[in-house]
């Protein structure tokens, strides 16, 4: 009788595929992100990101595998930040704000297992942001936009995650 719940729990854990990935938002590594992926003509796929890996249910993974390698996957990352009211500064009065970031990348980059996604925001409300990614030997070329402000400062800020400090 005790063995059945243990086997059921192991079966549920085994129903996920883990894909190593690193996502950095303004130079920090978030603990958890909600992920919604869409591909034209296919239903929405939902999975999670826990620090260091995407966790994709097997039925979603089978759908992704059946796509051609050149398929572009549109991903919406939900990033929730908890903060307290500065006037009350009490642990009881925590508020949360959720920011959403849209990313487009190729299927083979996502499933490669060595993807790095860097999100750099340019305002407090995190509505003006830039996303670059690399994985499977492919690197997205940085494209400057005037909404980022000063070109030199913006490019320095985007590249700062890749700088190695001694």
Number of C-alpha atoms within 10 A of each C-alpha: 5 6 7 9 10 10 11 11 10 11 11 10 11 12 13 17 16 19 18 19 20 20 24 16 17 17 15 11 14 18 12 17 19 16 20 17 20 16 17 10 6 11 10 13 18 16 16 17 23 18 16 17 19 25 19 21 19 14 12 16 17 11 12 22 12 8 15 11 13 11 14 18 21 18 19 18 19 18 17 16 12 9 14 14 12 8 6 10 11 11 10 9 11 13 11 10 10 12 13 15 19 15 17 16 19 16 19 21 22 23 20 14 17 16 23 20 19 23 22 23 20 18 10 7 11 14 12 13 18 21 19 19 21 17 20 14 9 12 13 12 9 13 9 14 11 8 11 17 12 11 13 9 11 20 15 11 16 21 14 13 16 10 8 6 4 3
